[in-house]
Amino acid sequence: MTVTTASPGITPPRSMRKRMIGLFVLFVTLTVGTLTLLTTLFLSRHMEQDRRNDLVNMARHHLLRMEERLALLTEHTRRLADNHFILNALMDPQGQGGYLPKIAANFIAGRDVMTFALVDFDGNPVFEQGQKVPEFNRSPSLRQALSMGRLVTAIDATGQRLEMVVPVQYYQTIQGALLVTFDLQAMAQHRLPVGKHKSGAEEVVFTWMTKDRILFTIHQASQQAYLTEEFMAD
């Protein structure tokens, strides 16, 4: 007769089981932590790229609004220089003290004008309102407009004023020029986006620059880190 019995199962020692459980928990923790970190980095980069794209779009929109405004001001200034009252005022002292101030006031209203002046062929002002007209020899814009008979625009040395000089002609003969300077910084300030940055940022700093210099900054940066993007006009 043969008798058989079942062999008892071999179980690992309790310390080994604890070690195995600990390693498994550690593996799961590291895996979850790594996935969380990668997800956080991905979302952070995605959010940063969204903010950068938003900044570029804001700069593009602001620049387009400024270009439209400047084009409109150029057209209005050109038309005013062609007005026969402007031509008459060059040779009419009574008009310089009569109708010309009214014309100047109507033009200046709401246009961020700093200087409105009518000068003769030698660059001497026959009428001026606002800031003093630059001397002929010190104003390249004025010299070019009077000598070449074409509209000239330029940013002055301060970087905050846009000079616009339009010749006043009679039968294609230059009689003088209409000189207008605009407050470029105020113009830009008035056309900034209104309200919070859609990313939630409290401060958005706008810096206007040319290829070789910074003109001005609106909303001066405080002592904190900023994302920065540049958008240049064509």
Backbone hydrogen bonds, N-H to C=O, Kabsch-Sander energy under -0.5 kcal/mol:
donor,donor_aa,acceptor,acceptor_aa,energy
3,V,1,M,-0.5
11,T,9,G,-0.7
17,R,13,P,-1.8
18,K,14,R,-2.2
19,R,15,S,-1.9
20,M,16,M,-2.6
21,I,17,R,-2.7
22,G,18,K,-2.6
23,L,19,R,-2.6
24,F,20,M,-2.3
25,V,21,I,-2.7
26,L,22,G,-2.5
27,F,23,L,-2.6
28,V,24,F,-2.7
29,T,25,V,-2.7
30,L,26,L,-2.8
31,T,27,F,-2.5
32,V,28,V,-2.8
33,G,29,T,-2.8
34,T,30,L,-2.7
35,L,31,T,-2.5
36,T,32,V,-2.6
37,L,33,G,-2.6
38,L,34,T,-2.7
39,T,35,L,-2.6
40,T,36,T,-2.6
41,L,37,L,-2.7
42,F,38,L,-2.4
43,L,39,T,-2.8
44,S,40,T,-2.7
45,R,41,L,-2.5
46,H,42,F,-2.4
47,M,43,L,-2.9
48,E,44,S,-2.5
49,Q,45,R,-2.5
50,D,46,H,-2.1
51,R,47,M,-2.3
52,R,48,E,-2.5
53,N,49,Q,-2.6
54,D,50,D,-2.2
55,L,51,R,-2.3
56,V,52,R,-2.3
57,N,53,N,-2.3
58,M,54,D,-2.4
59,A,55,L,-2.6
60,R,56,V,-2.7
61,H,57,N,-2.5
62,H,58,M,-2.6
63,L,59,A,-2.6
64,L,60,R,-2.4
65,R,61,H,-2.1
66,M,62,H,-2.0
67,E,63,L,-2.6
68,E,64,L,-2.4
69,R,65,R,-2.0
70,L,66,M,-2.8
71,A,67,E,-2.3
72,L,68,E,-2.0
73,L,69,R,-2.5
74,T,70,L,-2.5
75,E,71,A,-2.1
76,H,72,L,-2.4
77,T,73,L,-2.6
78,R,74,T,-2.4
79,R,75,E,-2.4
80,L,76,H,-2.1
81,A,77,T,-2.1
82,D,78,R,-1.1
83,N,79,R,-0.5
83,N,80,L,-1.2
86,I,83,N,-0.9
87,L,83,N,-1.4
88,N,84,H,-2.6
89,A,85,F,-2.0
90,L,86,I,-0.8
90,L,87,L,-0.8
91,M,87,L,-0.5
91,M,88,N,-1.4
92,D,88,N,-0.7
96,Q,92,D,-1.8
97,G,93,P,-1.0
98,G,94,Q,-0.9
100,L,95,G,-2.5
102,K,98,G,-0.6
103,I,99,Y,-2.1
104,A,100,L,-2.8
105,A,101,P,-2.5
106,N,102,K,-2.3
107,F,103,I,-2.0
108,I,104,A,-2.7
109,A,105,A,-1.7
111,R,108,I,-2.2
113,V,108,I,-0.6
114,M,181,T,-3.2
115,T,181,T,-1.4
116,F,129,Q,-2.6
117,A,179,L,-2.5
118,L,127,F,-2.8
119,V,177,A,-2.7
120,D,124,N,-2.5
121,F,175,Q,-0.8
123,G,120,D,-1.9
126,V,118,L,-3.0
127,F,118,L,-1.6
129,Q,116,F,-2.6
131,Q,114,M,-2.5
138,R,135,E,-1.1
139,S,136,F,-1.3
143,R,139,S,-2.2
144,Q,140,P,-2.6
145,A,141,S,-2.3
146,L,142,L,-2.2
147,S,143,R,-2.2
148,M,144,Q,-2.8
149,G,145,A,-1.4
152,V,165,V,-2.4
154,A,163,E,-2.1
156,D,161,R,-2.3
159,G,156,D,-1.2
162,L,182,F,-2.4
163,E,154,A,-3.5
163,E,161,R,-0.6
164,M,180,V,-2.7
165,V,152,V,-2.8
166,V,178,L,-2.6
168,V,176,G,-2.8
169,Q,167,P,-0.6
170,Y,173,T,-2.6
173,T,170,Y,-0.9
174,I,172,Q,-0.5
175,Q,168,V,-3.2
176,G,168,V,-1.3
177,A,119,V,-2.2
178,L,166,V,-3.0
179,L,117,A,-2.9
179,L,177,A,-0.6
180,V,164,M,-2.8
180,V,178,L,-0.5
181,T,115,T,-2.0
182,F,162,L,-2.5
183,D,112,D,-3.2
184,L,160,Q,-1.9
184,L,182,F,-1.2
185,Q,160,Q,-0.9
187,M,183,D,-2.3
188,A,184,L,-2.3
189,Q,185,Q,-2.6
190,H,186,A,-2.2
191,R,187,M,-0.6
191,R,188,A,-0.9
192,L,189,Q,-1.3
197,H,201,A,-1.2
200,G,197,H,-2.9
206,F,218,I,-2.1
207,T,205,V,-0.5
208,W,206,F,-0.5
208,W,216,F,-2.7
210,T,213,R,-2.8
215,L,208,W,-2.8
216,F,208,W,-1.2
218,I,206,F,-3.4
224,Q,222,S,-2.3
